[in-house]
Amino acid sequence: MFGKMSYSKKLINNDTSIWEIRNRRYYEEYNKYCKSKKRKSFVQREIMRLQGISTIGATLAIIGNFQPKIWVIENPANSKTWEFQKKHWNFGGYHNLTYFNNYDSNYSRQPTIFKSNIKMNLFRKRLKTDFNKDNCNNKNYKKENSIPENLIVHIIEEIKTQYDAFWKNTYKTNI
């Protein structure tokens, strides 16, 4: 039945079904040989994977349904979310890369993407910092998963600039 099916290389390269989803046995074997700090729980990883897929699916459905003039999605630059959006949902946009420590030195240098339907001029330079890695090791969830206030302000300013330009071009008035 499937012997007659043929796929182009392009289709296979964009096929999200080829992503590897690891089963319980993989984690059991991995945990036998790794350091105790590196152990991974199959159930926890599976829950996180399902929540991630559900969250991004719902987010994209909301954007598609309500079609806001401007939208922004944030996630770490190395997140599988970006590839999933592109290949599974065929969802585009601008990848606006920045580093949290460009806006507040108390944050890490982790690269973060703010995907949007507008191009934002966020600070992209990778700065050296005196940031103490112990701050991350303390696992302060609220701090670790928050966005620097100055970065939020910058994004809002970018949106206002873009929206004002959009508004003026769309609704020209003779005042």
C-alpha positions, 0 to 999 in steps of 0.5 A: 500500500505504501510502497507506491508513495513517493515524497520529494526531498523538500517535503521530507525536510519540512515534515514535522513527523520526523521529530524524535519523541523519546519513549520511557525506555530511552529515559530509563537507559539515559538515567542509568548512565548519567550523573544524578543531577542530569537525570530526566523524568519521562513523565515530566518531559512528556507533560512539558512536551504536550503542554508546549505543543498545546500552548503554541497551538492555542496561541496560533489559533487565537492569532488566526481567529482574532487577527490582531494588527500586531502580535508578539510571541516570546520564547528562548532562541533555542526553543523547538517552538520556532521550528514547530511553528514554521514546519507544522503550522506554516506560521511565519513572522519576524524573529526579533532576537535580543538578550535580556542582559541588554536591558538589565544586567541582573538577567542572563545572556540567554538569547531570546526571540520575540516573534512578531508580525512587525520587525522590531529594532531590539538590542542585539549586541551580545554584551559581556556581563558580570552576571553571576551564574549563581543567580540562575542556580538558585532557581528563582522561577519568577526571576528566571521566567520574567522579562526585564521591564526595560525590554517590555517598555522597548517592545511597547515603544516599537509597537506604538511606532509601528502601529502609528505608521500603520494607522496613518497609512491605513486611515489617511485623514485630511485634517 
